[in-house]
Amino acid sequence: MSKREEFMEVVNTFKTVSPSITDVQRRGLLSQAVQNYGLSIEEASEILISLGLIVGQELNYFEVLELSIEELQNKSVTDIANFVDASHSRLYSASLRAGGLPRSDGRSQEQWRNVLNEARDTLIDPLKRREHIAFLQNHVDKPELEVENTPAPQRTGLEVTPSQELRFHTLPEEYDLPADMVFIPAGEFQMGSVDKETDETSISTISVSLDGYLIDIYPVTNAQYKTFLDSNSQWSKNNIPSVLHDGNYLETWLGKSYPRGKADHPVIFVSWYAAMAYAQWIGKRLPTQVEWEKAARGGVDGQNYPWGDHINLELANYGMHIRTTTEVSKFPANEYGIYDMVGNVWEWCLSESYENSTHQHSDMTAVEISEITNNFLKVKSSRIVRGGSWASSERATRIAYCGWAAPNSTHYNYGFRCVKEIGI
């Protein structure tokens, strides 16, 4: 059996569970195709399409649950959840009663129930529901749909205020928005904390680039980093110069292979130098600490965390409760649609640490950014890390909290994400 045929067997096995997959699952399958079966991304994508495995969001989940957008408009979060749950329960029960009777759309009843579950989970979550409506507006030939103005969810039972409405911002028409990034608009925001604790930035009004910028939706994953290593063997575990790490670089990897089952987990044990090299290779760079904090706040000033002033285990991976990293899509996004801005892994920033820098209350200039990115291998001073990790305390996962480390540090919970200036 050829490698192509072996991969097709894997896809068909996946398809027996559900004919639709999430985008994270799609990327995982593509990663397997490249790593385990020697296929190109294009070949693997063609196989997914030819075998009828589709990204779940190509379905209209309103139609799946026999609902309309209009009947959910202007209703509270609780009322919408009740509507969705009632429709889901009715259709799920009907599928159970159907036993092994095949459906006219070719799905088994078990596959259909998986689709019903995906639809329920998407439409109950205000952020996912808005994203789905935006998808339908752009890809389905239907009359124009109106997005409801219900507030974003508070999964802890915390009070929802009007200031927490989801903030969607549109990239200027002359630019294309990459699928794995979101646009952060220009403008002022309140950086730091009013009730400042140790190692936190003090409150100040900061302004970012007149053009805004793009930032990765997720931290860089193991699968993404492996793609970088496959094209840049000088940065592999066995080849990286000793001056660019402290001896623990990619400690849990075996050669160019990341730990089994962790394709969609953030890459860890990477130095600042390695993060910079990856970012340059992919046409991006690391965020300044100002860019990182503006994105983390999701357009809402004055909060300790992206969702409010409190944290719990349903919102982030922190406090050694899980004792390892989790996949990058496990916890809810902030109001910009960005995941894991606090918890899971500390994220390297471009900025120099405060002990060596005057940038605690201002952003870096374009000249300073260019100087560092063009000469990053010569950098010796400590760099900022933000966001806390799976092992961090509640205090260390506050948005305003700031850590730093030597650029050659490779820690078990250091990762990164990238930004891109628009127009570049």
N, C-alpha and C positions, 0 to 999 in steps of 0.2 A: 504493500500500500504506500502510495506517495505521501509526502508531507502535506500536500494540498488536500488529499483525501482524508488524512488523519484530522486536519483542522475542520474539515466539513463534518466529520463525525462528532467532533466536540460541539460545533454549532447546532447540529441536529439534536444532540442530547440536551443542550440548553433550551432548544425550542419546544421540547416535550413538556417543559415546565410552563413556559409562556411564550407566545409568538412575539411579544413586545418586550423591550428592555429599556433600562434607563440609560442616559448618556454615559454615566460612570461605568456601567456594565459594558457598554459598547467599546469604550476606550480600553477596558480590561481585556476584552476579547481580541481587539486589535493588537494590544501589547503581547498577548500570548502568541498570536500569529507570527509576529516578528521575532520574538525571543525563542520560542519553542519549535517553530515550524519553518523558519527561514523565509517567510513570505514578506512581500512589501506591503505597506499600508494600503496601497491601491488594490492589490490582489485580494487582501483580506476584506476590504470594504465591498468589493465586487461579490465575494462569496456571501457576505451577510445579506446583501440585497437579493442575490439570485435565490437564496434559500428562504426568502420571505421573512427574515428576522428584522423587525423594525424598531426604531426608537419609540418608546411608549408615547411620547408626547405628540406623535403624528396622529394619534387618536383624538377625537373630540370627546373629552370626558363628560361634558354636559349631555351629549347624546347617549353615551354609554349608560348613564344613570337616569336617562329619560327626563332630564331637567332642561330648563332654558335659563339663559343668563338673566332675562327680564324678571323671572319670578324670584331671583335671588338679590336683585338690586335693591338698595336702600334698606336692607335688613341688617340686623346686628350680627356680630360674629356668632353668638349663641344660636340665633334663629337659623342662620345658614347651616351651621353644623347639624342642627336637628333635621332640616330639610334633606341634607345630603345623607345623613345616617338612615333616615326613614326609607329613602329610595334604594340605598344600598342593601338594607336588610330585606326589603321586598324582593329585589332581583336576585340576591344571593340565595334566599330561601327557594325561589322558583328554580334556580339552577340545581340545588340539592335534590329537589323533587324530581328533576328530569333524569336523575341517575346517570347512566352511560349513554343516553341519547345524544348523538352528535348534533352540533349546531349547523345552521345553514351557512355561516361564515367560515366553516372549516375548523373552528376551534373545538377542542373537547370542552366538556363542562368544567373540568378542573382549570383549564387555561382561561376560560371565561371568568371564573371566580377570581383568578389572579388579576385580570383586567379590572374587574369591579373593585377590588381592593386598591389598585393603583389610582383609579378614578376617585374613590372616596378620600384617600390620603391627600390627593392633589387639591380637590375642591374644598376640603375642610380647612386647609392651611391657607390663610389670606395671602401670604407671599407667593406660594406655589400657584394659587388660583389666579392671581394677577399675571404671573408669568405665562400661564396657560392661555389666558384671554389675549395677552399680547401676541402669543404665537398664533392663535386662531385669526386674529386681525391681519396678520402678515401673510398667512399661508392658506387660509380657507376662503373660498368664494362665497361669502355671506354678507348680508347687510352690515354696516358698521356697528361694532359692538361697543358698548359703553362700560368702562371699568367702574365698579362700585367704589364708594368712598368709605368703606368700613375700615376701622383702625387695624393696624398690624397686631398679630397674636401675642399674648403674654403667656407662655407655656408654664409659668410658675404660679399663675393666679394673681400676679401683680396687677395693679390698676393700670388700665389703658387710658392714655390721655390723647386729646386731639393732636398734640405736637408729635405723636408717634406715628402719624400716617406715613405710609410708604412713599419714599421719594424716588421717582424715576426721572432720570435726566437724559436728554438726548444729545448724542454726539453730533457735532456739526455735519451737515450733509456731505461735505467734500471728503469725509473720512469714512472708512469701513471699520466697523466694530468687530474685532476678533471674537470668535465664539467663546474663548476661555477668559475674556477680560470684561470689565465694566468701566464705564466712563465716570470719572469723578470731576465735577464741575469746578471752575475757578471760583474764587471768592474768599471772604474771611470766615473764620470759625474760631471758637473758643478752645484753645489748647490747654491741657493741664487740668488740675483739680483744685476746686475751691477749698475742700477739706484735705489739703495736701498732706500725704504721708511720706515717710522716708523713701528716697529714690524715685519720687514722682516729680513730674514737671509742674511748676507753679502756673497758675492761671494767667493767660495772656491771649490777646487777639492776634491771630496770625493770618496772613493772606498768602494764597498759593497762586501758581502760574495763571496768567491771563487766559491761557488756552485750556486749562484743565489738563488732565492726564488719564491714562488707562492703568488699571491694576488687575492682576490676576485674581480670578474668582476664588481659586484654591491655592494653598501652598504647593510648591513643586513636589510632585510625587516620585516615588521610587521608579515607576515605569518611565516617567518623563526624563528622569536623570539618567537612566540606563541608555535611553536614546542618545543623549549627549555623549556618554562614554563610548558608545559604539562608533561615534564619529570623531571622537577626540581621545584616543587611547592614552595620550600623555597625562590625562587627568584620572586614569583608572587607578585602582587601589595599589597596584603593583608598580606603577610608573611615576606617580606624583612625586615631585621633589620634596625632600624632608623638610625644607624650610617653609613649605606651604601648608603644613599641618603639624599637629603635636604628637603624632604616633597612633591616633585612634581613628583616622580617616576611614569612613565606610566600614566600621569595625564589624558590623553584623552581616556584611556582604561576603560572598564567596567569589572572589575574582570580580567579574562583571555581573554577577547574579545577586539580586536583592533577596531578602528572606521570603520564603514561600508564603503565598497568601497575602502579601503586603504591597501589591502593585499600586493600589490606590491610597496607601498610607503616605504621609509626607516623608521625604528623604531626610535622614538624620546623620549625625556624625560627619557633617560637611563644614569645612572652614569657610571663613568670609572670602578668601581667595577663590575657592572652588565655586562658591555661589556667584561671585562676580564673573568668573569664566563662563559658567552656564548662561548667565543673563546676557553677556555679550554675544555668545554663540547664537542665541535665539533672537537677537535683535532687540533686546530690552536692557534694563539695568535694575539694580536694587533701589528700593524707595528711600528717599530721605526720611528722617524720623517725622518730619512734619507731614509729608505725603502719607506715611503709614498711619499716623494718628487721625488725620482728616478722614481717611477711608474707613478706619476702624469705628469712628463715631457714627457713620451712616447718615450724616446730615443732622444729627441731634446733639446739641451741646449740653454740657453740664451733667452728664451721666457717668457713673463709675464704670459701667460695662456697656457694650453695644446695644443692649436691650433695656437698660434701666440701672438701678442702684444696687441690685442684689444678684447673686449668682446661685445656681444649683446644678445638680448632676444631669438635668434634662437639657441644659443649655450649652455646656462646654465640657471638655475633657481636662480635668485639673485635679489637684490635691491627691494624686496617687490612688484615686479610687479605682481606675481601670488598670493602672500600672504599666501601661504601654501606650503607644500611639493608636489612634483610630483612623479609619478611612476618612478622607477629607470632606465627604458629604454627609457625615453621620449626624451632626448637630445643626440647628437652624441658622440661617444666614442673617446678617444684619439688614438694615433697611436699604442699603445699596445693593443687596443681593450677594454679599461677599461672605464666604465661610471661614471659620476657624481664625478670626482675627484675634481672639484670645483663647488660650488653652491649646492643647495638642503639641505644638512646638513653638519655642522661641523663634522669632524671625529676624535674621540679619538685616540691618539697614546700612545705607551708604554712609550715614553720618558718623563723624568722629565722636568719641565719648566726651562728656562735659568737662572732665578733668583736663582735656587737651583742647577744648573747643569753646568758641563764644556763641555757638548756635542754639543754645537752649531756648532762646526767645525769638529766633528768626530762622527762616529757611536758608538753605545753601543757594548761592548764586549760580547761574548757568556756567560761569567760568570755573567756579570751584568744582561743580559736578563734572565738567568736562576734564578737568585736570586729574581728578581721582579716577574716573573711568578709563582714561587713556594711559594711566600709569599705576594701575592698581597693584601690580606685583611689587612695586617699590614702597607701598604703604607699610608702616611699622606701628602706628599708633592704634590704640584700642578702638573698636567699632561698637555702635549701639545695637542692642537686641531688644525687641519689644514683644509684648503679648502674652508672656508666660507660657507654660507647657503643661503636659499631663502630670508632671511632678510638682507644679507650682502651687503655692498657697492662694487663697482668695485675694489677698492683698497684691501678690505679684501678678495676678491676671487682670488687675484694673487697667483700663486703657492708658491712664497717665503714668503708670509705673514704667521705669526705664532701667534696663540692665546694660552691661557692656562686657566685652571680652576682647582678648588679643585676636588679631585677624587670623592667626593660625590655629585657633581653638577648634577642636572637633568634639563636640559634646553629644551625649546620648539624646539630648532633646533640643538641639539646634537645627533649624531648618530655614526656609526662606520662601518668599514669593517675589515676583518681579513687577516693575512698572514700565510704562512706555509713554514717552512724550508724543502727543498727537502730531501728525505731520511727518514723523520719522519712520 
